[in-house]
Each structure stands twice: as C-alpha cells, then as structure tokens.
Amino acid sequence: MSCSPFDLRDYLLGELAETERRQVDVHVRSCGGCQEEMERLRITQSTLLELRDEEVPQRIGFVSDPVFEPSGTRRFWQAFWSSGPKLGFASAAMLSGALLIFTFLRPVAAVPPVTAASVDTARIEQQVSDRVAVEVRKAVAESEARQQKKTAELLAAADQRHEQQLRAFVANVSYLQKQYNVMAHATYEPGSLR
C-alpha cells in the first residue's frame, strides 16, 4: 500500500498529468514505503513484458470425441479380456480341447487284455477329474495375473495422460490469468475505486 496521493501504477505507466507526476516524484523520493512499492511495480512490469505472447487454444479434445474411440475389433477384445468369467471359460475350453487332442493323437502301446477285476474306473475318473481341476485352476490363475498386470499398466498410462492434461490445463489457466491481469491493468480508469 502506498501513501502517495496518486496511484503509483498510473505514475509508472505514464498516465498522470505533468503536475501530478512531479508531486509523486517528490513524494516517492521522501517516502521509503512508496520507494519499495515503486520498485516492486517496476519488477512486475519488466517481468510481464518479458513473457512471450501465446495463442489461446481454439478447441480442447475430449475423451468423448470420435478420435478417441477404439475400433470395433479392439472394443471386442477389450471387453473379452476384461471379463473374468469369459477368460475362465475360454481357458477351460482350450484345456479341454488340448486334453482331447492329446488323448486321441498319442501313440497307443499294446495293451494286454483287461479284465474287469484289474480296472478301477472310479479311481481313474477321480484322477482325471483332479488333474482337470488342477489345470483349470492353474490356467485361471495365470489368466487373472495377466489381467491384473494389464489393468495396472492401463491405469498407469491413464494416470500419466491425466497428469499431462492437468499440467496443460494449469498452464492455460495461468496464461489466461496473466492475460486478464494485463487487460484489466490496461483498461484501468484513473480516479475509479479499486
């Protein structure tokens, strides 16, 4: 705050009449507080004059714009890979198919004739069922681990894009604030209340 009878900003910008300028000159030479205020105003003015002019962006892209929409195939694969039940079913189907192919395509050794007493079908069925269950659990666990890794990568990328957009927004707001201050300062009318 200055104790000068006139606004020091008007003096600095050369908007005062000659007699008023002389009064402010005399006052500033004798008042330490007004000298400090005048120096701050000069530093501010020189800083503002050093800023380069930048063009305000005409349009900001939004995530809802068609440019950001993935293709139909990509949406299908994203929906498929983001669904746990679909992945579990696909893993189980692939495992079943692999077991069937392995069962029918492996070479058959000469098998001695089987008697009813030597075959325990319940035990064999239980062993096959246990093996299938173990393989299905293993395939589902691997699928979930891949999905969690992919989700973490996508979240990290989204956070990075968000941070970049936020920095750009803050820079734009800062630029607009500076432009507003310059315009407000340029349109100041002497004698009006602040």
C-alpha positions in Angstrom: 0.0 0.0 0.0 1.3 3.4 -0.9 0.6 6.6 0.9 1.0 8.7 -2.2 -1.9 10.9 -3.1 -2.0 9.3 -6.6 -1.8 5.7 -7.7 1.8 4.6 -8.3 0.7 2.3 -11.1 -0.6 5.3 -13.0 2.7 7.0 -12.4 4.7 4.0 -13.6 2.5 3.7 -16.8 2.8 7.4 -17.5 -1.0 8.1 -17.1 -0.7 11.1 -14.8 -0.6 14.7 -15.8 2.7 16.5 -15.5 1.9 18.3 -12.3 0.7 15.1 -10.7 3.9 13.3 -11.8 6.0 15.9 -10.1 4.0 15.5 -6.9 4.5 11.8 -7.0 8.3 12.2 -7.8 8.7 14.4 -4.7 6.7 12.0 -2.5 8.5 8.9 -3.7 11.9 10.4 -3.0 11.0 11.2 0.6 8.9 8.0 1.4 10.7 4.7 1.9 7.4 2.6 1.7 6.5 4.2 -1.6 10.0 3.6 -3.0 9.7 -0.1 -2.2 6.2 -0.3 -3.8 7.6 1.5 -6.9 10.5 -1.0 -7.1 8.0 -3.9 -6.9 5.9 -2.4 -9.6 8.9 -2.0 -11.9 10.0 -5.6 -11.3 6.4 -6.8 -12.1 6.2 -4.7 -15.2 9.6 -5.9 -16.5 8.6 -9.5 -15.8 5.3 -9.1 -17.6 7.0 -7.5 -20.6 9.4 -10.4 -20.8 6.6 -13.0 -21.2 6.1 -14.1 -24.8 2.6 -14.0 -26.3 1.0 -17.4 -26.8 -2.1 -18.2 -28.8 -5.0 -19.5 -26.8 -6.1 -22.9 -28.0 -9.2 -22.8 -30.1 -10.5 -26.3 -29.1 -9.7 -28.8 -26.4 -10.1 -32.5 -27.3 -12.3 -34.5 -25.1 -12.2 -38.3 -24.4 -15.7 -38.5 -25.8 -14.6 -37.3 -29.2 -14.8 -39.9 -32.0 -11.0 -39.6 -32.4 -10.5 -41.4 -29.1 -13.0 -44.3 -29.8 -11.3 -47.6 -30.4 -12.3 -49.8 -33.4 -15.0 -52.5 -33.1 -12.4 -55.3 -33.0 -10.5 -53.5 -30.3 -13.6 -52.9 -28.2 -14.5 -56.7 -28.6 -11.0 -57.7 -27.4 -11.0 -55.2 -24.5 -14.5 -56.5 -23.4 -13.3 -60.1 -23.7 -10.0 -59.6 -21.8 -11.7 -57.5 -19.1 -14.2 -60.2 -18.2 -13.1 -62.9 -15.7 -15.8 -65.4 -16.5 -15.2 -65.2 -20.2 -11.5 -65.8 -19.7 -12.2 -68.7 -17.3 -14.5 -70.3 -19.8 -12.0 -69.8 -22.7 -9.2 -71.3 -20.6 -11.3 -74.3 -19.7 -12.4 -74.8 -23.3 -8.8 -74.6 -24.5 -7.6 -77.0 -21.8 -10.4 -79.5 -22.7 -9.6 -79.3 -26.3 -5.9 -79.9 -25.6 -6.7 -82.9 -23.5 -8.9 -84.4 -26.2 -6.3 -83.8 -28.9 -3.6 -85.3 -26.6 -5.8 -88.3 -25.8 -6.6 -89.2 -29.4 -3.3 -88.4 -31.0 -0.8 -90.0 -28.7 0.5 -93.4 -29.8 -1.2 -96.4 -28.3 1.0 -99.1 -26.8 0.0 -102.6 -27.0 -2.3 -103.1 -24.1 -2.8 -106.5 -22.5 -6.3 -107.7 -22.3 -8.1 -106.0 -19.4 -10.1 -108.0 -17.0 -12.9 -106.5 -15.0 -11.0 -107.1 -11.8 -8.0 -105.0 -12.8 -9.9 -101.9 -13.8 -11.0 -99.4 -11.1 -13.0 -96.9 -13.2 -14.0 -94.8 -10.2 -10.4 -94.2 -9.2 -9.4 -93.3 -12.8 -12.3 -90.9 -13.2 -11.3 -89.3 -9.9 -7.7 -88.9 -11.1 -8.7 -87.4 -14.4 -11.2 -85.1 -12.6 -8.4 -84.0 -10.2 -6.0 -83.3 -13.0 -8.5 -81.3 -15.0 -9.4 -79.3 -11.9 -5.8 -78.5 -11.1 -5.1 -77.4 -14.7 -8.2 -75.3 -14.9 -7.2 -73.5 -11.6 -3.7 -73.0 -12.9 -5.0 -71.6 -16.2 -7.5 -69.3 -14.5 -4.7 -68.0 -12.0 -2.4 -67.3 -15.0 -5.2 -65.5 -16.8 -6.1 -63.4 -13.8 -2.4 -62.5 -13.2 -2.1 -61.3 -16.9 -5.3 -59.4 -16.5 -4.2 -57.7 -13.3 -0.9 -56.8 -14.9 -2.7 -55.3 -18.0 -5.1 -53.4 -15.7 -2.1 -51.9 -13.7 -0.4 -50.8 -17.0 -3.6 -49.2 -18.3 -4.2 -47.4 -15.0 -0.6 -46.1 -15.0 -1.0 -44.9 -18.6 -4.3 -43.2 -17.8 -2.8 -41.5 -14.7 0.1 -40.3 -16.8 -2.2 -38.9 -19.5 -4.4 -37.3 -16.8 -1.3 -35.7 -15.2 -0.2 -34.3 -18.6 -3.7 -32.9 -19.3 -3.8 -31.4 -15.8 -0.4 -29.6 -16.4 -1.6 -28.3 -19.7 -4.8 -27.0 -18.1 -2.9 -25.3 -15.3 -0.6 -23.7 -17.9 -3.6 -22.5 -19.9 -5.3 -21.1 -16.8 -2.1 -19.3 -15.7 -1.7 -17.8 -19.2 -5.3 -16.7 -19.2 -4.9 -15.1 -15.7 -1.9 -13.2 -16.9 -3.7 -12.0 -20.0 -6.7 -11.0 -17.8 -4.4 -9.0 -15.4 -2.7 -7.3 -18.4 -6.1 -6.4 -19.9 -7.5 -5.2 -16.5 -4.5 -3.1 -15.9 -4.7 -1.6 -19.4 -8.4 -0.7 -19.0 -8.0 0.9 -15.6 -9.6 4.3 -15.5 -7.8 6.9 -13.3 -9.9 8.1 -10.4 -12.0 4.9 -10.1 -12.1 3.0 -6.8 -10.2 -0.3 -6.6 
